[in-house]
Amino acid sequence: MRRGYFRGFTASEKTELWDRWQRGESLKSIGRAFGKPSSSIYFQLAPHGGIRPPPRRRSRLALTLAEREEISRAIALDQSARSIARLLGRSASSVSREISRNGGYDRYRAAPADEQAWNRARRPKRCKLATNSRLRRSVAERLRLNWSPEQIAGWLKRTYPEDESCQVSHETIYRSLFVQARGALKKELLRHLRSKRTIRRSRQVGLHKDRRGQITGLISIRERPAAIEDRAVPGHWEGDLLSGSKNSYIATLVERHTRYVMLAKVVNKDTQTIVSALIKQAKMLPNELYRSLSWRATLLRWACEYTDKSVPFGKYCLSRPLVFSLEPRCHGLCGSQK
């Protein structure tokens, strides 16, 4: 079987990849944008723990490529390190070290010296947890007790208020867990995090979740006005679907003010049958007595699939009531049905 070849990412593509990841896009959506499988995106993010690495910058004190070229030309003219330093406005020791660490007077070349200096600049400072074994053990013990990094950081600050060497931020704990190259906390401690993730996710991930199959314009039952909650005005209903033996179903409607009950037997619980039964019951009432309806979100989703999508399901219009969605674990707010 012939295996496909996937090219790597260019620098601009890596920048766009991290931009998309920070905006909260999923691995699959990023993969679709680049025409690559989600595993390729994961392998780009995993070594950094899902945390975008900071952009590398040269120190303003470091020698530039132009200065190294001046050094190379001066060496070809048999000039001394002191004369080269005066020409560049640098100290003689800086020029001498630059020449000696890159092959000496005989083999010094500007471009390779500049590249080696850029590579040598990769000297990441070891984090606090990697250098302080006592602090590292204390954090690991509490992670095994399923404490969150925020709880651990707060506990350390309260326990050792005067000793900053025994304090660490929750962000450092997260980075030490997700970025294993730091060598501070073991990977097995990741399973004690409440999210159970292996790479860091952006705070904006909730803004970019897949919204397919969800109802737009849905109004929660918690937003029901006080006039409906007080049962003072008739015309507000609660609905539910009861399941019996041998695949029997009854749709129930209870008026909150009068406790008047309407029942509709349905053959099955498919979309068309249930919504048709509700429409048939609604036609028996004047508009003044059918102002709002509170129902489970699952049935509202079925209704949205069947009814006209051009009219938002959660908005009021003359042909429909104002619909409130009953959220999970909120059945106590629909007391008439219970």
N, C-alpha and C positions, 0 to 999 in steps of 0.2 A: 504494500500500500504506500502510495507516494505521500510524503508528509509536506504540508505547506510551510513556506518560509515567511517568517514575520520579521520585518526590519525593525531596528531600534527606534528610539525617539530622538529627534533633534533637540537642540537647546530651547528653541521657541516652542516646540510641542510639549516639552517638559514643563515649561512655564505655564502654558495653557492648561495642562493636566492638573497642576497644583492649584491654579485659579478655580477650576471647576470643582475640585475636591473641597476647597475652602468654602465655596458657595453652597455646599451640601449636596451635590449631585451624587448619585449612586455609582458603583463600579460599572454596572451594565450600561448606564446612560453615557458615561465617559467613554467606555469601550466602543459604543455605537458611533460616537462623534469622531473617533480616530480610526474606525474600521478594524478594531482589534478585539480579541476576547477579553472578558473581564479579568481573567487570570493575569494577562499582561499588565493591566493597570495595577492589580494588587501587588505584583512583584516590583513595581516601581515605588509603591507607597510603603510596603512592609519594612524594608531596611531602615526607614526613618520613623517607623511606628505611626504613620499617618500624620506626622507633624512636619510641616514644611520647613526644610532646612534654610537657615538665613543665607542671604546672598553673600558671596565672598567678595571682599574688597581689599585692595592693597593699602598698606599703611602709607600715610603721607611722608613718613620718614624713610621708607625703603627706597632703594635705588630703582630708577626707571629703566626701561629698555633702551631709551636714548642715551642715558648716562653710561650704561654698560657698553654700548657701541663706541662711545667716546673712550672708554677705558681700553677696549680692544684695539682701537686705532692708535692710541698712545703707546700701548705695549709694542705694536709693530714698529713704532718710531723710536724704541728703546728709551722711553721716558721713565723716570722713577715714580714710585708710588706717591711721594710727596708732591712732585710736580703735577701729577694727575689730580691729586686731591685739591691743589690750588686752582686748577683749571675748572673743576666741578663745584668748588665751594664746599667740599666735604672734608672731614677729618682724614688724616693719613692712615689712621688705624682702620677706618671703615673700608677704604680702598684696598689696603693690604689684606684684610680678611676676605674681601670679595675675590681677590685674585687667588689666594692660597686655597680656598675651599672649592674652587672651580678649575683645578688643573694647573695652577701656577702660571708663570710667565710664558712657558713653552706651549701650553695647550688651552689657554683661555679663549673662549668664544662667547660672544654676547648673547645670542639666542638660546643656546643650551643653558647658559648660566641663569638667564631670566626664567626659563622653564623650571629649572631645579629650585630656584628661590621660591617660586610659586608653590611647588610641591612641598618644600620644607616648611612652608607657612602653615600647613595642616598640622597644627599641634593643639588639638582641642583640650581645654582645661578640664581636668577630671572633676566630676560633680561632687557635692558634699557627701552624698551617700556612698560614693566609691572610696573616699579617703577616710571617712569616720566609721569604723567598724561597730562601735557602740551604738551610734545612731542608726546604722543600717540594721542591726539586730532588733532594735526596738521597733522600727517601722515594720519589718518583716513579721514579727510576732503579732502585731495588731492587725496586719493584713490577713493573717491566718485566722484571726478571730472575726473576719468579715467586717472590719472597720473600713470606712471609706477614707480615701486620702485627705479629704477635708476634715474629718473627725480626728485623724491622726495629727495633722498639722495643728489643729486647735488644742488638742490635748498636750502636745509638746510645748506649745507656747505658754499654757497655764502651769504646767509642771516645772518647767525650767525658764521662768521669766527673766532671769538675770544672765543666763548662759546661752548665748547665741549659737555656740557650737553644737548644742543639742536641739536646735530648732531647724525646721526645714519646711518649705512651702509645699502645698498640695500639688502644685504644678511640677515641682522637681520630682515628686513621687510618681506622678503619672508618666513623665518623660523617662524616668529610670525603668519603669515597667514596660512601656511600649518600645523604647529604643534599647534593645538588648546589647548593642555595641558599647553602651556605657559601662557594662560589667558591674552594675551595682546590685540590682534585685533580680532574683531568678524568674525565669519565664513562667514557672509553675504557679507563681503568685497571681497571675492574671485571672485565673479562674475564681479568685475571691472577690474580684470587682463585681459590682452589681450589674453592670451592663454586659459582662462576659465577652467584651470585644477584645480583639487582638491588635487592632490599630485604632488610633484616635479619630474621632469623628468631629466635624465642625459643629459649632453651636447653631448654625443655620440649617442643619439637616432637616428640621421639621418644616422649613419653608419650601423644600424641594422634594417632599415625599411624593410617591406615585399616587395621584388623585383619581386614577381610573376606578370606576365602580362606586364612588362616593357621591353623595347627594349635595348639590349646590343649593345655597339659600336655605339650608335646614335650620330650624329654630328649636333650640333646646327647651325641654319642659321646664327647666329652671328659670327661663325667661317669661314664663306665663304671667300675665298681668294680675294685679291683686284682685280685680273684679271677678276674674275667673277662679282664682284660688278661694275666694270667700263664698263661692256658690250663691252669690246674691242675684245674678241675672241668669235666666234660662237661655238655652241655646248652645251650651258648651258640653261636648261629649268626650267620653273616654272609650276607646275601642281595644279589642283583643281578639285573638283567635284561639279557640279551645280545641284541643285534640282529644278524641275519644278512641275507643277500641275499634278494631277492624277498619282503620283508616277513615274514621268519621270526623268531621270538622264543623264547628259552629262559630260564625263571626258574631261578636257581641258588641252592642253600643249602649252605653249607659249615660243618661243625661245627668249632669252634676247637680243641678238645682232641684229637680223633681224626683230624681232617681228612677226615672222612666227607662225601661229596658226594651231594646229591640234586638231580636235574634234573627239570624239568617243562616240557614243550613247550606253548606257548600259541599260539593262533591269531592273536591280535593283542594290542596293548598297552593295550586299554581297561580301565577300572577293574574291571568285573565279572569279566572273564576272568582277570586277574592275581590278584586276591584269591581267587577261587574255586580257582585252582591252588594257592595257598599254603595255604588251608584244607585242601584235599585231602591235601597233603603232610604237614601238621601232624597230621592224624588218624591217620597211620601210626606216630606216635611216642607213647610214654607222656609224661605231663606232666613227669616228672622229667628227661626228655631234651630238653625244649623250654622252657627257662627265659627266654632272652632272644634278641632278634633285632636286628641292626644293619643298617639299610638307608638308601638315599638319601631325603632329605626329599621329593623330588618324588613318589616312589611312595607314601610315607606319606600325602601329601595325597590321592592317588587313593583310597587305602584308607579314609581318613576320610570321603570322600564316599560310599563304598559301604557301609561297615560301620555298625553301630548307633552313632549319635552320643550315645546316653545314657551310654555307657561311655567315659571319657577314654582316648585311644589310648596315651598315655604312662604309664598306671598299670598296676600289676600286678593280675591277677586269674587265677582258675583256668583260665578258658577262653582266655586270651591270654598271650603272653610279655611280659616287660618289653622295650619297644622303644626303641632308641637311634637317633637321627637322624644320618646321615652328612652333615656340613656341606660346603659347597663348599671345594675345595682341601684336603680332609682324607682323601683316598683312601688315604694311607699308613697310616692308623689301621685300615684294613680290609684287612690284608695277605693274609689267606687268599684272598680273592676275586681279588686282583691276581696 
